[in-house]
Amino acid sequence: MRGQNNKIAWLCVIWLSACVEHTKLMDEAALGNSFRFPPIINTKYLSPHPSRLLEPISVGKKCNGVIFRVPPVDDRNRNDRLYYLWFLDNKLAGPRSIIEPHARNSAVITFKIDQQFLLSHYESKIPDDFYRHSHIIDFYVSDTDYIIPETRLLDEAKESHEDYAYWIVSFSNDPC
């Protein structure tokens, strides 16, 4: 009786494993267009690297300021348009921009902060305490368009994914 139970158990295991279809999640073709992967920023290649911003960045007269660079954003959904935003101290620092699918592999995204930018951003009046404290530069990227870019509001009816990077920086207005 015991040997017969072992045979029945083995037959059930073989029969059940034959009925299971294995799908590799890494094979996007098997998943179809309905599965959405998030955009991914490779933070290792941010420039300047956030861990190296120890000294204040001079944005005084005749200074070049600083250019923040984000490497090409990876998204395994090859047809996704990517939308991105830059913020300075939680205030939108430029218009919402787009990375088209065909340009994604070569799209190095840049954002320059110099005295001209600061005057524009603060409507010609840089706050008195601006140079006395640190600031946060945020970069956000999404595979869904932002409904209200100033608040990073995404359409909740759509499945969306977002990634971000940030820098904590100090500025000085010392002339160059």
Stockholm file with secondary structure:
# STOCKHOLM 1.0

chainA/1-176         MRGQNNKIAWLCVIWLSACVEHTKLMDEAALGNSFRFPPIINTKYLSPHPSRLLEPISVGKKCNGVIFRVPPVDDRNRNDRLYYLWFLDNKLAGPRSIIEPHARNSAVITFKIDQQFLLSHYESKIPDDFYRHSHIIDFYVSDTDYIIPETRLLDEAKESHEDYAYWIVSFSNDPC
#=GR chainA/1-176 SS CHHHHHHHHHHHHHHHHHHCCCCCTTCHHHHCTTCCCCCBCCGGGCBSCGGGCCSCEECSTTCCCEEEEECCCBCSSTTCCEEEEEEETTEECSCCEEECGGGGGGCCEEEEESHHHHHHHTTTCCCTTGGGSCEEEEEEEESSCEEEGGGTEECTTSCCCEEEEEEEECEECCCC
#=GC SS_cons         CHHHHHHHHHHHHHHHHHHCCCCCTTCHHHHCTTCCCCCBCCGGGCBSCGGGCCSCEECSTTCCCEEEEECCCBCSSTTCCEEEEEEETTEECSCCEEECGGGGGGCCEEEEESHHHHHHHTTTCCCTTGGGSCEEEEEEEESSCEEEGGGTEECTTSCCCEEEEEEEECEECCCC
//
